[in-house]
């Protein structure tokens, strides 16, 4: 397994351990992790989520989407590991 894929899987597992529902998606140059964020996420959990996200190359939050709040993180794939 490429290192970038392992990083993305680790991010997803750590976010799942915090009670978030996650999805991992493969893209040409990066792997993304998306997580649904409940409206009532405790402050302490937010701090833990932010700590997990420091392992991503980029991350953000989409608020007010039709499915609620979606947290996303992206991990760049190494050259030659694209699928």
Secondary structure by P-SEA (a helix, b strand, c coil): ccaaaaaaaaaaaaaaaacccbbbbbcccbbbbbbbbcccccaaaaaaaaaaacccccccccccccccbbbbbbbbbcccccc
